[in-house]
Amino acid sequence: MPLLKTVLKNELILKAARGTATERTPVWIMRQAGRILKEYRVVREKAGDFRTLVQTPELAAEVTIQPVDILGVDAAIIFSDILVVPDAMGLTYVMDEGKGPRFPETIRSIPEMARLRVPDVEDDLSYVAQAIRLTKLGLAGRVPLIGFAGAPWTIFCYMTEGKGSKTFSLARRSLFADPAFAHALMERITDTTIHYLQMQVRAGADLVQVFDSWAGVLDRESYRTFCIPYLRRICESISDVPVTVFAKDAWFATADIAALPCATIGLDWAQDAVWARTQVGPNRTLQGNLDPCVLYAEGAVVQRETERMLQRFGPNRHIANLGHGVYPDTPVDNVRRFVDTVKEFQHPNA
């Protein structure tokens, strides 16, 4: 059953995504629900392992809400993993402690795609929908809730490579050696992703983000051929809430992403805010993009660099964030300093 619509007390992020003027810049942090918080580690130990935490709605909702209470961010993001999509498609992943995800089996040809299934997301991923519903109840309208999924190319990388990689050369090889297979698998991933994100919206997600973590291993033409069409399908399928596309290291695709029907474009820390604005124009919101390593500095440096970032973006159509996920050993006090600096900053003549 869909959740009844909650009246939000803090709509800053939704307003910024839609281009409505806000009294200040809203802020949240990628990977804010995670190892930087001792409270998260307590729940993680209770769960026993990462997959159990992701698949237990009560625990996933608890750690989703923690950053709202502890850090004061303007949005929660549901605690889950991008790899639940291939998992639901029949390609099970293992989370090796300290090493990251690994797939014991891979898919590298059209015949091998026969091992995949067409999931019923309402059943196979019901634990995510239930976590969203519980989170919405726990938030009680304090801030919006962000849903998310991995972009088709990033999921393709894991399904073909079987693990993380610096170059994803096996995945990239498929694009040139067997493009029919590459498109066929991307289509399957896209179909599941669309149904999955639509389910999250029905469950109560107020906006959704698509993470293309490995976009930067491609060249511009390959990204245009094998990524943009599938991102477009996803963006076109989500009409009830704003969509953010975050393609890490893909500065070359900024203008192409701006042509998609998405509300917000996420920037990594290497992209210049002023340059990005010239690429996307005035009718898209930008998100980001402080270097996560700034948060290892002393508090005065964190404040100075955060203010410098805010000045570069200006007062309009900006959602403050890091340029990637916060690193797990980052001092919590510095994360708070970042959040508080954004919330206290006033743009001159705004």
Secondary structure as the mmCIF struct_conf table of DSSP 4:
data_model
#
loop_
_struct_conf.conf_type_id
_struct_conf.id
_struct_conf.beg_label_comp_id
_struct_conf.beg_label_asym_id
_struct_conf.beg_label_seq_id
_struct_conf.end_label_comp_id
_struct_conf.end_label_asym_id
_struct_conf.end_label_seq_id
HELX_LH_PP_P HELX_LH_PP_P1 PRO A 2 LEU A 8
BEND BEND1 LYS A 9 LYS A 9
HELX_RH_AL_P HELX_RH_AL_P1 LEU A 12 ARG A 18
TURN_TY1_P TURN_TY1_P1 GLY A 19 GLY A 19
BEND BEND2 GLU A 23 ARG A 24
STRN STRN1 VAL A 27 VAL A 27
TURN_TY1_P TURN_TY1_P2 MET A 30 ARG A 31
BEND BEND3 ALA A 33 GLY A 34
TURN_TY1_P TURN_TY1_P3 ARG A 35 ILE A 36
HELX_RH_AL_P HELX_RH_AL_P2 LYS A 38 ALA A 47
BEND BEND4 ASP A 49 ASP A 49
HELX_RH_AL_P HELX_RH_AL_P3 PHE A 50 GLN A 55
HELX_RH_AL_P HELX_RH_AL_P4 PRO A 57 ILE A 70
TURN_TY1_P TURN_TY1_P4 LEU A 71 LEU A 71
BEND BEND5 ASP A 74 ASP A 74
STRN STRN2 ALA A 76 ILE A 77
TURN_TY1_P TURN_TY1_P5 ILE A 82 LEU A 83
HELX_RH_AL_P HELX_RH_AL_P5 VAL A 84 ALA A 88
TURN_TY1_P TURN_TY1_P6 MET A 89 GLY A 90
STRN STRN3 VAL A 94 ASP A 96
TURN_TY1_P TURN_TY1_P7 GLU A 97 LYS A 99
STRN STRN4 GLY A 100 ARG A 102
BEND BEND6 PRO A 104 GLU A 105
BEND BEND7 SER A 109 SER A 109
TURN_TY1_P TURN_TY1_P8 ILE A 110 ILE A 110
HELX_RH_3T_P HELX_RH_3T_P1 PRO A 111 ARG A 115
HELX_RH_AL_P HELX_RH_AL_P6 VAL A 121 ASP A 124
TURN_TY1_P TURN_TY1_P9 LEU A 125 LEU A 125
HELX_RH_AL_P HELX_RH_AL_P7 SER A 126 LEU A 139
TURN_TY1_P TURN_TY1_P10 ALA A 140 GLY A 141
BEND BEND8 ARG A 142 VAL A 143
STRN STRN5 LEU A 145 GLY A 150
HELX_RH_AL_P HELX_RH_AL_P8 PRO A 152 GLU A 161
BEND BEND9 GLY A 162 GLY A 162
STRN STRN6 LYS A 163 LYS A 163
BEND BEND10 LYS A 166 THR A 167
HELX_RH_AL_P HELX_RH_AL_P9 SER A 169 ALA A 177
HELX_RH_AL_P HELX_RH_AL_P10 PRO A 179 ALA A 203
TURN_TY1_P TURN_TY1_P11 GLY A 204 GLY A 204
BEND BEND11 ASP A 206 ASP A 206
STRN STRN7 LEU A 207 ASP A 212
TURN_TY1_P TURN_TY1_P12 SER A 213 TRP A 214
HELX_RH_3T_P HELX_RH_3T_P2 ALA A 215 VAL A 217
BEND BEND12 LEU A 218 LEU A 218
HELX_RH_AL_P HELX_RH_AL_P11 ARG A 220 PHE A 226
TURN_TY1_P TURN_TY1_P13 CYS A 227 CYS A 227
HELX_RH_AL_P HELX_RH_AL_P12 ILE A 228 SER A 237
BEND BEND13 ASP A 240 VAL A 241
STRN STRN8 VAL A 243 ALA A 247
TURN_TY1_P TURN_TY1_P14 LYS A 248 ASP A 249
HELX_RH_3T_P HELX_RH_3T_P3 TRP A 251 ALA A 253
HELX_RH_AL_P HELX_RH_AL_P13 THR A 254 ALA A 258
TURN_TY1_P TURN_TY1_P15 ALA A 259 ALA A 259
BEND BEND14 LEU A 260 PRO A 261
BEND BEND15 ALA A 263 ALA A 263
STRN STRN9 THR A 264 GLY A 266
TURN_TY1_P TURN_TY1_P16 TRP A 269 ALA A 270
BEND BEND16 GLN A 271 GLN A 271
HELX_RH_AL_P HELX_RH_AL_P14 ALA A 273 VAL A 280
TURN_TY1_P TURN_TY1_P17 PRO A 282 ASN A 283
BEND BEND17 ARG A 284 ARG A 284
STRN STRN10 THR A 285 LEU A 290
HELX_RH_3T_P HELX_RH_3T_P4 PRO A 292 TYR A 296
BEND BEND18 ALA A 297 ALA A 297
HELX_RH_AL_P HELX_RH_AL_P15 GLY A 299 PHE A 313
BEND BEND19 PRO A 315 ARG A 317
STRN STRN11 HIS A 318 LEU A 322
BEND BEND20 GLY A 323 HIS A 324
HELX_LH_PP_P HELX_LH_PP_P2 GLY A 325 TYR A 327
TURN_TY1_P TURN_TY1_P18 PRO A 328 ASP A 329
HELX_RH_AL_P HELX_RH_AL_P16 VAL A 332 GLU A 344
TURN_TY1_P TURN_TY1_P19 PRO A 348 ASN A 349
#
